[in-house]
C-alpha cells in the first residue's frame, strides 16, 4: 500500500484540529523510540514533563534524554516542558521535542540556543517534515493507519459506512469504546 505525503499531512492536520494530543503523544514516542531505542515511554498523565525518558545509566552516550511532544509547536511550549522536565529529571541533558508543526532549521537553531542558555539542555526538534518522512516508510504503515482522518483508518471507514460522512471522530484520539455512550456515534460531522 502506497502512502501519499498529502494523506499523511491531512491526517496530521486532522489530529491538530481535533486537539488529539494523546494520540499524537503515542505517535511521537514511537517515532522517537525508533531513533533512540533506549527511551522508556511515560504514562500519559503526571509524567513529570516528559513523554519518554532514558536515564544516563541506560542512555547511549551516557546522556540522559527525554521526549516532550505537543501539537503546539512554539518556543513557549518547549520552555514550559523544559522547565517542568528539569524540575523532575535533574540529570536530563537532552530534550527531544516532537511536533506536527512546521519548524524551520533556522528557527530550530535559535530555539536550541535559547533552551541551552536557559536550561542547559541540548534541544532536538522533530517536526512535520521528519514525521511525514518517517510515516512514508513501509515499516511505519501501521502507524499511519492509526491517525484520525486517514482515509484508510478503521474509524474513518466506520463513520463513512454509517452514512455520517465524518472526517473526524469524537474522543480526541482516545479509545472510542471509552469515550462514546452505548448507541452513540463516535463520528463527528465536519
C-alpha positions in Angstrom: 0.0 0.0 0.0 1.4 3.3 -1.1 1.0 6.1 1.5 1.0 9.6 0.0 2.6 12.6 1.7 -0.6 14.6 1.2 -2.6 11.9 3.0 -0.2 12.0 5.9 -0.3 15.7 6.0 -4.1 15.7 6.1 -4.2 13.1 8.8 -1.7 15.2 11.0 -3.8 18.3 10.3 -6.9 16.4 11.5 -5.0 15.4 14.7 -4.2 19.1 15.3 -7.8 20.2 14.5 -9.3 17.7 16.9 -6.8 18.6 19.6 -5.9 14.9 19.8 -2.8 15.4 21.9 -2.7 12.0 23.4 -2.9 10.3 20.0 0.0 12.5 18.9 1.9 11.7 22.0 1.7 8.0 21.3 2.9 8.5 17.7 5.7 10.9 18.8 7.0 8.4 21.4 7.0 5.5 18.9 8.9 7.6 16.3 11.4 8.8 18.9 12.0 5.3 20.1 12.8 4.3 16.5 15.7 6.9 16.6 16.6 6.4 20.3 15.7 2.8 21.3 16.8 3.4 24.9 13.8 5.7 25.6 11.2 4.4 28.1 7.6 5.7 27.5 5.9 7.5 30.3 2.3 7.2 31.4 0.1 9.8 29.8 -0.7 11.9 32.8 1.6 13.2 35.6 4.6 12.3 33.5 6.9 15.0 35.0 7.1 16.8 31.7 8.4 14.0 29.6 6.5 11.6 27.4 9.5 9.2 27.3 12.8 9.2 29.2 16.2 7.5 29.1 18.3 7.9 32.3 22.0 8.4 31.8 22.7 4.9 33.1 20.7 3.4 30.2 21.2 6.1 27.5 23.6 5.7 24.6 26.4 8.1 25.2 25.5 8.2 28.9 23.5 11.4 28.5 20.0 11.4 30.0 17.4 12.3 27.3 13.7 12.9 27.3 10.9 13.4 24.8 8.3 16.1 25.0 5.6 16.2 22.4 2.9 18.7 21.6 0.5 19.6 18.8 1.5 23.2 19.8 4.9 23.9 18.2 6.1 27.0 19.9 9.2 28.1 21.9 6.9 28.9 24.8 5.7 25.3 24.9 9.2 24.0 24.7 10.3 26.2 27.5 7.4 25.1 29.7 8.2 21.5 29.0 11.9 22.0 29.6 11.3 23.8 32.9 9.0 21.1 34.2 11.2 18.3 32.9 14.3 19.8 34.6 12.4 20.0 37.9 11.6 16.3 37.7 14.6 14.8 35.9 17.6 16.6 37.3 20.1 14.6 35.2 18.3 15.5 31.9 20.8 16.7 29.3 19.0 16.3 26.0 15.4 17.3 25.2 13.7 16.0 22.1 10.7 18.0 21.2 8.2 16.4 18.7 5.5 18.4 17.0 3.4 18.1 13.8 4.0 21.8 13.1 6.5 23.2 10.6 9.7 24.3 12.3 12.4 25.5 10.0 16.1 24.7 10.6 16.9 28.3 11.3 14.1 28.6 13.9 15.1 25.3 15.5 18.7 26.5 15.9 17.6 29.8 17.5 15.3 27.9 19.9 18.0 25.4 20.7 20.4 28.2 21.7 17.7 29.8 23.9 16.9 26.5 25.6 20.5 25.8 26.1 21.1 29.2 27.7 18.1 29.0 30.0 18.0 25.3 30.9 21.5 23.8 29.9 19.7 21.4 27.7 20.6 20.2 24.2 17.4 20.6 22.1 16.5 18.4 19.1 13.3 19.1 17.3 11.4 16.5 15.2 8.9 18.5 13.2 6.4 18.0 10.4 8.8 17.1 7.6 10.6 14.4 9.6 7.3 12.9 10.8 5.9 12.8 7.3 9.1 11.2 6.0 9.0 8.6 8.8 5.4 7.7 8.1 6.1 7.2 4.4 8.4 4.3 5.3 6.7 0.9 4.6 7.7 -0.2 8.1 5.5 2.6 9.6 2.4 1.9 7.5 0.6 0.6 10.6 1.4 3.9 12.5 -0.2 5.9 9.7 -3.2 3.6 9.9 -3.9 4.8 13.5 -4.2 8.5 12.6 -7.7 10.1 12.6 -8.9 11.4 9.3 -6.7 8.9 7.4 -9.0 7.6 4.6 -7.7 4.1 5.3 -8.3 4.2 9.1 -10.8 2.0 10.7 -12.5 4.9 12.4 -12.9 6.9 9.2 -14.3 3.9 7.3 -16.6 3.1 10.2 -18.0 6.7 10.2 -18.5 6.7 6.4 -20.1 3.3 6.4 -22.6 4.6 9.0 -23.5 7.3 6.4 -22.3 10.1 8.6 -19.7 11.4 6.2 -17.4 12.2 9.1 -13.9 13.3 8.6 -13.2 13.2 12.4 -14.4 11.4 15.4 -15.4 12.2 19.0 -12.8 11.2 21.6 -9.7 13.2 20.5 -7.6 10.2 19.8 -8.7 8.1 22.8 -10.3 4.7 22.5 -13.8 5.1 21.2 -15.1 2.4 23.4 -14.3 4.5 26.4 -15.5 7.9 25.0 -18.9 7.2 23.5 -22.0 6.1 25.2 -23.8 2.9 24.1 -25.7 3.6 21.0 -24.0 6.9 20.4 -22.0 7.5 17.3 -18.2 8.2 17.6 -18.4 10.2 14.4 -18.5 14.0 14.3 -19.7 15.6 11.1 -17.4 18.2 9.6 
